[in-house]
Structure formats: structure tokens, C-alpha cells
Amino acid sequence: MSEHPLQERGPPLAESEAQGSRKRPANPPSDARYPRKRSSKACHVCRARKTKCDNVRPTCGFCASISISCSYDDTERDHSSFDPASLEILRQLGQVLDSQGNLLEVVRSIAATQSSEAAASSLVPSSMPNIPTSGIAVDWVGNHGIQQQADSPLTPRTASVSVAAARWFGLFRDELQERDVSPSVEWGFPGPLDGQDDNDMTQLQRATKIIDDQHLEKDFANEGSCEQDMWQASESISLLEREQILFENFVHRICSWLDLFDNARTFSTIVPRLAARNAGLLNAILALSGYHQSLDGTIPQEERIGQNSALQYYYQTLHYVQKAMRYPTYQRSQELMATTLIISTYEMLRGSRQDWQRHLQGVFWILRSRQIEVEVSSLESTTWWAWLRQDIWAALRGRRRTYSTWTPKKACSDLNSYELASRAVWILAQVINFCAVGPSEETEGTFVGRLEWARALKEMLQEWESHLTIEFSELPAMTRYGSQVFKPRLIHPQSFGRFFIPAEYFSVLIAILGLAMQIHYVSRILVCAHEPSLGGMEKFMHRQKTIQDSIELVCGIGLTLTEDASSMMSSQCLFIAGMFMQDDRQRVCLLEMLESCRDRCRWPASSLGLELEQIWASFEKA
């Protein structure tokens, strides 16, 4: 028989096409854009939760079980006709708030603010995989060779702030579930507050729980300060003595990580003041600072806060955000934006790469939805740069591209010293994108494209270096920086810190800028190591010399960097340089520098030096 047996039982082609044109394409039941139709219309709450309703009137079984109002009136729109953006919010809230008695009010309020927005059809559930790193569709802009990546399917430009906030919180909630934490129905987190009398609570705990008693306003026509009063304290929250110590540790030490290269110190200026009246942000700060201090071996054991205490503040953050997410003004607030970054930093310190990766993704959703002007000084732009520095390291470790698709508008000639330092970070992000393409993708069709990509990156690096100002100049190294392996490279200010160097030490030797120049030379190392090999032995030897010279400069600068603010990113630069290091004496010196950085900033959880030793051992065996 010449024909396939299945073809005999099927309808003729024309008839099959006609039938197919009259049928809606099949979609998986989990697709949030095409909820299943039911012959019997469920109550509003069950439709929002996308669960089966027993249709008992006047109150269905689910609504009766949690004692909320059940409505079947026909005046409200069927949620099956909602736009995808609203459906995504409803889906997330069904996961986040299904144990809360005010679900109906939440659904109605969020739907009211979103139903008029144009929906992006590419929204997908929060459980989607990471952005794929395959493919190198390169579009060269102007003469700068800036790679334009396609917009991530995770975050279309039309995605709203509310959708981004809900998706981030979905990750937040899922993370606790994966840790086998069973949140209590009343609080949403475990701990001593369950059943505790208000008189026994601290003021911060009362401020965290007071939002439980707030009732959502149904009229959203006059949003603003009145609604903010529902999730913001009327006066500053008092702290216990131990909490005050943690708060000061955040202000004086941790904020310097987030304010790196920001001469206005925007984060350390604004965020602590926002936290004074916002329990969610304040809990997040204490969780991060508490975990940071728990790693500090210089603090006596009896004075050091335990990691369980830091985790309690983390749960209190979850509880507050879970409740405050009802308010559109909170979803758009600086408080929520700062909270997301601080929680991401907490996960970075904790050392869970998977959890940190998800939080970086969540921060990206929120920042992207706000359409931030990155080159305009603001808390939003400072948060963006702090997030990008974290994402660069996570992308390098995960062998993926960075999430950001932003490209600068200003030329290097228009930048001041601080902006030039930040531009070095952005260029490194482009280099990480270049390195994310694996050898298996370097086929004949992409070989020329990668050569052009590498050439464009080198031009960007040369252009950046040609615009360095006198602030980037090297100073004579003091004897305390002496090393028999690397020549110390003393740059002031190291990361635009607050240390004063006498004027007599200023001498222009070569155009290098402390931490920013470490980043610059690391970018050179990575480009040389990953560009396609071309040009024979002479070209190969030239690349090897460039890599070795850059290694010595990175390590020479690393000898002189002693600030908390610079230690974290400096250790990342040293680690990258160390991967290409072959001299045993240099390796020993590098390991000492990595441990010094780790002692200063208490990061990372696992020693980078031990990991480098494993990498070197694998090279020796190869």
C-alpha cells in the first residue's frame, strides 16, 4: 500500500482545512491566555483563581470555607475575556494570596487598574526557562559595534509595572516553598509572631503586621497619598538596639556596594530614609545586614547575630510585601524597587546560585517595566547599575548573556569620571554576552560575525581608554603595597571613595582608573581569549602577551584596593584574571589577594581561591 494508513481514515485535505479554520487551536490547559470555558459560570472568586466552583448559591464551597463574600451577578466581566496582562496578574495572585480572606477585593482592584491596558501576547507563566543564550543575531549600530539583542520574551516592553511586581513576588514565594517552608495561614511565614500578643512585639513587628488590618479601597479614581498611607507608616519606626546596629552596618558598609561609582551616594542617602517608614524595606535591610554580620568572624560569637534571626526578617519581608502588593501605588513605589534589589543581594551573600539567579530575573522585570533613564542620576538608575553589576557575575558563572538590552545614548566624550567608570561596567556586560556563545555555535556562518563582534568590542575598549581623565592617573606606590610578583598600581580614588591622598603623591604615569581599570583589563582578557583564532603563530603570541600584560595590571591594582566597596567586584576581576594565569608565584599571590577581599566584604560564601585551584588542577591534567 503506497499511502500511509493514517491518511485513509482522515478527511480530505480541503475538508480538514475547513474544519481547522472553524476550531480554536488547542492550547495546554496551563496557558494563562486561554482559560478553559465552562458551561456553568463559576463565581467571581473561583474564576479569578482558575479553580473548579461547585456553583452553590448564594455562597460556593470555597468562599464559604474562607468566609468571604461570594458573587454571581452578571454585571462583572467574565475573566476569560480579560487581556493577557490582567490574566497574568490574576494567575500570580491566585498563587500568592490564595490563603488570604480578601482575595476577591484584590482581584477586583488589580483587574480594574489593568483591564484597559494593551496586552503583550508574549507573556508566559513565571515558571518559564531562562533566556536562551544560543544564537548571535548581531546588529551593528553606527560605528560603535554595539550589539542589539532582541527583547527578551520574558519582559516585553508593554509589560506593566503590576505584572512585573506580581511575577517577582511569585518567584519570592516559590523560593520558600522549595525550601520546604510551610507558611502559616495567618502570617505567611513561620516564627515566634504566630499567636504572639501585640504587647510582646517589637515596633517593627507591629509595623509589619499592621498592614493586615488595612482594607483595600475600592475606588481607584483618586489614587495617591491616601492609598500610600495604607502601606506606609505615619512616623519613623523605632528599632531595638541590636536592630540599630544592623541598620548602621547597612548604611555604612553595604550601601557602598550598591552606590559604587555613584558620586551622589544616592542609595545610601535615599533608601535608609524610605525604610524608616516602610516595614517591608526595613525588614529586608535587616535581613541582609544580619546575614552579612553573621559571616563576620571578627565579631565575638555572643554579639554576632545568627542566620536564623536574619531569616526571620526575611520572612517578615515576605509577609509585608504579600499584603502591600494589593496597592497599585506600592507596586510602582521606590520602596518595592529597593526591596527587590536588597533581597537579591541577600541571596548573593547566601550563596544559592539558583535562588540568586531567579531574583536577578525578578529585579530585571521590575526595572524594565519602569522604563528607567539609566543615564539620568536617580535612585532608579543607581538601582539599575547595582543590579547590572550583580547580573554580570551571575551571567559569567551561568555561561549566559546578561538580561539587559539597554544601550547608552551618551558618547564617551560627554561622560564625567563617574560615568566613565560605569561605562566600563556596561562594556564588560557586552563582553560577557560575547563570551556566552559557545564553541559549538562558531560555525562557518557565524565565524565572520564573531570576528566583527570582537573587533567592535576592542574598538569600544580603546575608545573608552582614550577618554580617561586625570582622576584615572596612577600614583607612586607606597612601600606597604610592595610585592615581588606584581608591580603595585595605586589609583586614587580607588572606587571614588572618601580617602584623602596628599597632593605630592599625584603623578601622571599611565591612564588607569582603580577598580574601573581592573574591569577594563578583564574585558580585554575575555575578548582576546574568546575571539576566533586567526593569523597564525604571530597573532597567537600577540594575544597571549595582551592577556599576560592585562593580568599583571589587574593584579597590580588589586594589591592596592582595600575598601569594602571595591573588594567584591575586585575579587571577581582577580578570579577572571586567575583563570588565565600560568605562573606558580603569581598564583600564590593571587590567592592571598582573593582571601583578603573575602575577609573584607564577607563574600562569596564559597572560596574563589579554592575554585581557582581546582581549575588549575584540571588544566594540569589535560
N, C-alpha and C positions, 0 to 999 in steps of 0.2 A: 504494500500500500504506500503510495507516494506521499500522501498527505498525513500530517500529524493527527492522531486520533482525537486530540482535544479540539481540533478545528472543526471536526464533523459535528460535534454537539453544540458549538457556539452559533450565534445568529450570524447572518450575512454581515459583511463589514459595514455597509451603509446603515443597516438597521441597528447594529451595535453602536455606531457613532451617534445615531439619532437618540438612542436611549441614554447614552452617556451624556449628551448635551442637556438632557432634561433632569439629570441627577446631580445633586451636590457632591463634589469629590469627597471620598471617605477621608476622615481625619482621625488620628488617635484620640481616644476619649480624654487624654490628659491635656490636649491642646486648648489653651485658655481662650483662644479666639473663636472657637466653635463649640460652645457648650451644648450638651445634648438637650434636645427638645423633649418635653414631657407632655403627654396627653392631658394630664391633670396638673393645673398650675399650682406650684408649691407656694408656701407663704414667703414673704419677702426675705426673711432671715435665712431660710433654707436655700432659697435661690442664690443669695449672696454667698453662702458658704459652699454652694455646689454640692449639697448632700441631699439624700432622699428625704422627702417630707411625707408624713403619714396623712396629711390633709385633714386632720381632726379640727373641727371648728367648735368654739371660737379660738382655741389655743392648741397648736400641734404639740406632739410629744416632746420635741427638742426644746421649744420655747417654754413649755411647762417645766421641763427639768431644770432650767436655769432661771425660772421666774422672771421672764421678760415679756413684754407686750408682743402679741402675735397679730399680724395684719394680713388680710386677704383682699383689701379693697382694690378695685381695678383702676384707680386713678394714677397709681405709680407705674412707671415704665417697667416692662419685663427686662431683667438684666441680660437676657440672651441677645438683646438688640444693642447693648452698650458697645461703645468703641473699645478697641483693644487696650488702650491706656487705662481706662477705668476698670476693665476686667482684670488687668494685671494687678491693680491695687486691691480689688476685691479678693483675688486669689491669695495674695500675700496676707491680707488681713484675716482671711479665713484660717491661715496657719498660725498667725501671731496672736490673735485675740479670741480664739475660739473658746477659751475658758473664762472670758470676761462677760459680765452681765449686761454691758452696754453695747454689744455688738451691733444691734440694729441702728443705734444712733451713729455709730462710727461709719457704717456702710453708707447711710444716707448723706452724712456730711461730706465724706470723701467723694462720693458719686456726684454730689451737687457741684463740687468745685472742678470736677474733671470732665463731666459729660459733654461739655461744649468744646473740648479741645480736639483738634485733629489728631487722629491716632496714627502711630507708626506701625505698619503691618509686620515689621521685623522683630517686634518684641517677643521674647521667648521666656519660658519659665526660668526661675533663678537657679535651677539645677543643671543648666547647660554647661558644656565643657568650656575650657579656656579658649581664648582666641588662638586659632591655629597659627603656627609660625611658618608654615610652608608657603612657597610662592614668593616671587620677588618682582611684583609689578612696580617698576620704578618710573617715576615721572619727575624729570629734572626741571626745577623751577629756576628760571633766569640763568645766571652764571654761577650760582652758588651750589648747585648739585644737592639741594635738599630733597630728601626722599619723602614723597607724599604717600602715606598709607591710606588705604580705603577705610572709611568709617567702620568702626567695629560693629558687628551685628548685635553686640551686647548693649550698645548705647547709641542709638540713632540720635541725630541732632534734634529731632522733635520730641524726644523723651522729656517728660515733665519732671519738675523737682519732686513732686509727690511720688511718682513712680520710682525714681531713683532712691528716695528715702525709704520707701517700703521694701525695695529689693535689698538694700543694705541691711535693714533690720532683719529681713528673712535669713540672711547669712549669719547674723549675730545670734539669732535664736537657734538655728540649726546647729551651730557650733556647740552650744551647751548640750543639745540632745545627743550629739556624737560623743560627748564626754560622759555620757550616762548620768547626767544630772536630771533629776525629776523635780521641776519647779512646782512649788505649791500653788494651788488654785488661787489663793488669796493674794500672794505676793509675787509669784512669778520667779522666785529664787529661794533657795534654802538658806537657813541661817537662824540666828537667835531672835530675829524680829518676829517670827511667827508666834502669835499669841502673847506677845510682849505688851505690857501696859505702856501707854504713851508717856507716862511719867518716868519710866525707866529708859526711854530712848534718848539718844543724843539729839541735839538740834538738827544736825544733818540728817539723821534718820527720820525725824519728824518731817523735815522739808522734802525728803524723798517720798514719803508716804502720803503727804497732804494732797498730792495730785489725785489720789484715789477718790477723794471726796468731791472733786470738781465735776460739774455736769456740763456736758457739751452744749454750747449754744446752737440752736437750730437755725438761726438767722445769720447767714454768712454775708449779707449785703454790706455790713459795716465792720469788716474785719479790721484788726489793728491793735491799738494799745489795750482795749478792753479784753480781747482774747489773749493777749500776751500775759495779762495779769493772772490768767488761769494756770499757766505753766511756769511763771517767773515769780520768785519771792518778792515781797514788798520791801524787804530790807536785807542787809547783808546777813549771811548765815554764819553763826558763831561756830568755832571749831574747838575741839579739845586740844590739850597741849601737844599730844602726840600727832594729832592731825595737822596742827600748825607747823610742826617740824617737817612733815611730809610736804605740805604746801610750799614751804620756803625752799625745800630741796628741788621741787619742780621749777619754781621761779628762777632760782639762782644757777641751777645746773642743767636741768633737762630742757628748759626753754632755749638754751643756747644751741642745742642740736637743731631745733626747729627754726631758729632765727638765722641760721648760717648764711652769711653773705648779705644779710638784711641790715643796712646801717641804721634803720629806724627802729630796730628791735620790736617789730610790730606784734609778733606773737606774745612775747613776754610782757608787752605793755597792755594789750587789749584783753587777751584770754583770761588772765587771773581776775580781772575786773568783771568780766562776764560771768565767771564761775562763782563770784561772791554772792550772786543772786539766782544761780541756777544749779539745783541739786544734782541733775544728771551730769553736767560738765564737771562739777566739783568732785563727784564720786569717781569719775573717770580719771581725773588728775591724781587723786589719792591712790587709786588702784595702780597707776603707772609708777608714781613716785614710791609707793610702798614696795612694789616688786623690785624696783631699782635699788632701794636701800637694803632689801633682803639679800642682795648679792654682794653687798659691801662688807668684806671681811675685816676692814679696819674698825668697824663699829662693834663694841662689845656685844656678846650674844644676848645678854639680858636687856640691852637697849635697842636691839635690832628688831624691826617688825617682821613677823612671819609671813610667808607667802599665802597662808590661809586667810590672813587679815586683808591682804591685797585682793585676794579672790572675792572676799565679801563685798568690798567696794565695787568690784567688777559686776557682781550680781545686782547690787543696788543701782548701778548704772543701767543695766538691762531693764530692771523694773520701771525706773523713771521714764526711760525712752519709750518703753512699751505703752505707757499711759499717755505721754506727751505727743506721741505720733498722731493722736486724734486731731490735733490742731494744725491747720494749714500754715499758720504763722510760725509754728515751731519747725515744720518741715522745711521752711525757707530760711531759717534763722542761722546766724553765725554760731550760736551755741551748738546746734546739731553738727554743723560742719567741723567745728573744733573737736567735738566729742569723737567723731569718726576717725580723725587723724590720731588722736591720743590713744584710742583703742587699738588702732593699727600699730602704733609704736609699742604699746603693751605686748602685743603678740610678737613683735620683732624681738623684744627683750626675752620673752618666754621661750623662744627658740623653736616654736612649732611652725615649720615652713609652710605646711598646707593651710593652717589657720591664718597665718600672716598673708599668704597669697590671696585668700578669699577676701580679707579685709582691705587689702590694697585695691582689689577689684571694686569693692563696695565704695571706697572713698572716691575712686575714679568716676563711678556712676554719679555720685552727688556733685562732684566738682564739674563734671562735663555738663550736667543738666543746668548749671547756673551760668554757663557762657561767660566765664571769667576773663577779664582783660589781664592777661598774665604780665604784661609789661607796664602795668599801672600799679603803683605801690598801694597795697591794701592788705587786709587780713586774708582775703580770698587768695590773692596772688602769693602771699607768703606760705599759706597752706598748700597751694599747688606745688611750689618749689620743694617744700619739705616732703610732700608725697612723691614727687618725681625722684628725689634722691633715694628714697626707700625702694621705689619700683625699679630703679636701675640695678640695684644689687639683687633684688629678687629675680629680675629678668635674667641677669647673668647666671645666677645659680640654677634657674629653671630652664636655661637654654631656650628662651623665648624672646620675642620682641617686647619692648615696653608698650604699655597701653596707650600712652599719649600719642595723639596725631597733631598736636599743636606745632605751628611753625612761627618763628619770630618775624616781626614786621620791621624792627629797627636794624640798621646796619651796624657793624662793629664800630664804625667811626662815630656813631651817635651815642655810644654807651659810656657811662661813667665806670669807675673802678669796680664798684659793687656789681653793676650789671654785667661787666665783662666776666667777673668771677662766676656769676650764674650762667652766662652763656657757655662757659666751659662745661658745666654740668649738662646743659642741653645737647652740646656736641657729643659728649660721652654717650648720651641716650641714643643718638643716631648711630654711633659706632656699635653699641650693643645690638641694635637692630640689624646691622650689617653682619655681625658675628652669629646671629641666631640662625642664619641659613647654613644648614649642614653640608658636608661634602657630597652627600648623595644627591643634592639638588644642583650641584655645579655641573650641569650637563652642557653639551655643546651650545644649546640655545641660550644659556644664561651666562656663559663664560665671559663674553664681551661685556655684558651688562654689569657683571661684578667688577670687572676691571675699571669700568667707568665709574661705578659706585665708589670704589676705593680711591680713585683719582679725585673725585669730588670731595670726599671726606678729607683727604690730605690738603686740598685747597682751602677748605674751611678751617683746618687747624693752622695753616700758615697765615691765613687772613687774621685769625684771632690773635696769634702771637705778634703780628706786625702792628697791632693797635694797643699793645700794653703801655701803660704809663709809668711814671717814675715810682709810684707806690709799689710796683711789682719788682723793684730792683733788689738785688742780693746785697747783703751786708757782710762785713768781716765776721767770721765765725769765732765765738769765744772758746776758750780752752775747754770749758766744761762739755762742749759738744764734740770734743776730739774723738777721732776714730781712725784706726789703722786700715780699715777696709774701705769705707766710703768717705768722701770729702763732704763735710757738713755744709749745707746750703741754708743760711739763716735769712729768712724773709720776714720783714715787718711791714704791716701787721700780718701775722700768720694766717688768720682767717678773719681779719678785721676785728680783732679783739680789743681789749681795753688796756693792754700793756704798753708801757712807755719805754722807748729805746732812745738814749741820748743822741743828740744830733751828730756828734762826732763819729758815730758808727755808720752813718749813711754814706755809702759809696756805690755808685752805679757800676756794676760789673757786667751782668747779663740780665736780660729781661725775663725774670722768673717771678711768679707770684705763689708763695707758700702752698697752701692746700689746692688752690685753683691750678697751679702749675703741676702739682702731682697728678691731678685729674687730666690735665692736658697731655702729659707724657705717657700716662696709662693709655689714653686714647691712641697715641702714636704706636705704642706697643701692640695693641689689639688689631689695629688696621694692618700693620706690617705682618703680623702673624697669620691673619686670615685672608689677605688678598691672594688671588690666584698666582701661582708661581709662573713667572715669565722672565726670560732674559738670560738664562744660563747661570754659570757659576759666579760671574762678576756681580750680577744682580742679586743673587742669593747672599753673597758675602756683604754686600751693602745693606741689605735688610737686617742681617744678623748684627752688624755694627750699630745700626739705628736702634735696634731693640736693646743691645747691651748699654749703649750710652743713656738711653731713656731709663733703664733700670737703675743705673748709678745716680741719676738725677732724682728719681722718685725716692730712693733710699737716703740720699744725702739730705733732702728736705725733711724726710721722716725723722731723722736724727734730732732735728731742732723743734719739732712740733710737740708742745707739752700742754696744750689747752684741752679741756674737756670737749669743747665744741668741735675741734678738728680731729680728735682722736678716732672717732667712729669711722668717718669716711677715709681718713688717712690709713687706717688699718685695712680697709678694703683695697685701696690703691697698692699698699705693700703686698697684700695677698696676690693680687693680679700680677704684679711685677715678679713675685717669687715663683710663680708657675713657670716662668721662662728662665729662671736662674740656674746656672750650672756650677758655679764656683762654690766649693765647700765653705770657705771662710765667709763669703758673702751670705751664704745660707744661715750660718750660725748667728751672724749679726742681725739678719732679718728676723729670725725667730725671737731674739731678745726685744726688738722693737715692737713686734706684734704683741708680746706679753705685756710690755709697758702700756700700750694702747688699751689693752683689755683691762688692766688694773685701774686705769683712769676712768673709763666710761662704763665698765661692767658689762661689756658686750664684746663678742657674742657669747651665747650660753656654752657652745662647744668651741674649743680652742681652734683658731685658724692655723696656728702653728702645727698642731698635730695633723691636721688635714693636709697641710703642705708636705709634711714628712711622708705621708702616705703617697702623695702624688709623686714625689721624688723617688720613692722606693719603686713605684710602678715603672717609672722611666728607666731605672737601672736594670730592671728585669727584662724590659722589652728588647 
